[in-house]
Amino acid sequence: MREAAAAIGRNGVDVATLHFSQVWPLLGEQFIERLESAGSVVCIEGNAFGQLARLIRRETGFEIEERVSRYDGLPITPEFILRELSIRG
């Protein structure tokens, strides 16, 4: 994720990352301002169901509409993230 963000940043786009090393208990007051102030939020997950995005919505009310999911057992690489984002953009 950091490598993909750096590559996007080299193209002149402001980008930031937020990593959750622990998701429960999910303390929205620790991160919700960052999500709300972002122009666009993408949730990158290693599952088909968007579990983290759904948990964030359930606990904070913040809806993350754009997601990059990988659920074929392969690693989430910077190239995969960039490819998935370019398909949408």
Sequence and secondary structure as in RCSB ss.txt:
>XXXX:A:sequence
MREAAAAIGRNGVDVATLHFSQVWPLLGEQFIERLESAGSVVCIEGNAFGQLARLIRRETGFEIEERVSRYDGLP
ITPEFILRELSIRG
>XXXX:A:secstr
 HHHHHHHHTTT        S  SS  GGGTHHHHHH S  EEEESSSS HHHHHHHHHH     EEEE  SSS 
  HHHHHHHHHHH 
